[in-house]
Amino acid sequence: MKRLMLALAPLLFALAALDVHAQLTIEITQGRDNPTAIAVVPFAWQGQGTAPEDVAQVVDADLARSGQFAPVDRADMLGRPSTQKDIFYRDWRAIQSEYLLIGRVLPQGEQMRVEYELYDVTRQQQVHSGAESGPANEARMLGHRVADAVYEKLTGIPGAFATRLLYVSATRVPGGKDYFRLTLADSDGARPIVLLESREPVLAPGWSPDGKQVSYVSFETGRPAIYIQNLATGAREQITNFKGLNGAPAWSPDGNTMAMVLSKDGSPDIYLMNMTTRKLTRVTRHYAIDTEPTWMPDGRSLLFTSDRGGRPQIYRYDLRTGTTERVTFEGGYNARARVAQDGRNVVMVHQKDGRFHIAILDLVTSRLQVLTSTELDESPSIAPNGSMVLYATKHADRGILAAVSVDGGVKFRLPSREGDVREPAWSPYMGR
């Protein structure tokens, strides 16, 4: 029974999900004790009419969501400078703002240019300036890029606001069959786009390393099959059609190979597919269930979940030597590992006192830290800068997405305005 539950766990979580046409919202529940005060002044619009997007508000919300900044309320601002000559530092010292961000938005036909400058109020000097350009209908993404630059300048860590999210949802139709949707959205849950809608379950969404394609499992043919989809064209391709399980697709760091779980030869095992030739190579051969593969950043080894020791634990398979070693030992259940780009931190689902939490394991020190306190946390996905973990959980009897920083100090929720969501996948850095 344990082996069956391990194999079916992703499906059970997806079937528990109910849905969303509306975008996700942000509810910050925990931040730093002493966040940095920053004033993000509304950017001056240098075109006709009104600006199509409040870019400064996007930046403000991004920085607030990080938990490391406390943006000044616009109602408290004593001025609205858009150039350096308009800045009176006493106004910003009076409201105890440590930094000041000003900017200008310039329409250029169907394009848009956002110029910005960051000032240290105490030292009364500019510490950074830059510009972002792109299509006018991508104004929100330009704002996310500005937030990334400000975040990196003030923290030393690259920002991850200009990234995207995938998640699975389902709409329950009374007396009818559920609608399952695969949705793409900005990192703050805005601008949701439905990539796939089906009457059958959709599971395990994932990203190609260049962010141009996504993979997922769909039951639209009556049994699980792995698909890949091009985000620019919408073109889809079914790449597996074997009897039994076809699941848990995971792209290699170079995009040339996909790890997956197949049961066509007996028990569920890990296989590798060459994405050019579609040739399969079997990696594990064990009577236990081997599932949920994820790549180490160097592409030389895989982590996966297996119950070969009697309970689900994380194992590591070395592609060069063919050897397998157990990675997790603390607790009776550890599953769904995801690795940070530094190759050191691994986030996972960890059972403690009968409850399922998100935990992080330092592969160097072997220290495991539980990051969440809710009871049914699932499907962790780590930001490309390694700072935050997105996961699925329950709140007020609804399935929602939530996020926690890797040190546990910052937390926020992303509930939908209606319904439930599950199976989040945080994108890599997106090409421009």
PyMOL commands that set and color helices and strands:
alter all, ss='L'
color gray80, all
select helices_A, chain A and resi 2-15+55-65+74-76+84-86+89-94+136-155
alter helices_A, ss='H'
color red, helices_A
select strands_A, chain A and resi 27-30+36-40+44-45+69-71+99-108+111-120+125-135+164-171+179-186+193-198+202-207+213-218+225-230+236-238+246-251+257-262+269-274+280-282+290-295+301-306+313-318+324-326+334-339+345-352+355-362+368-370+378-382+388-395+398-405+411-414+421-426
alter strands_A, ss='S'
color yellow, strands_A
deselect
rebuild
show_as cartoon
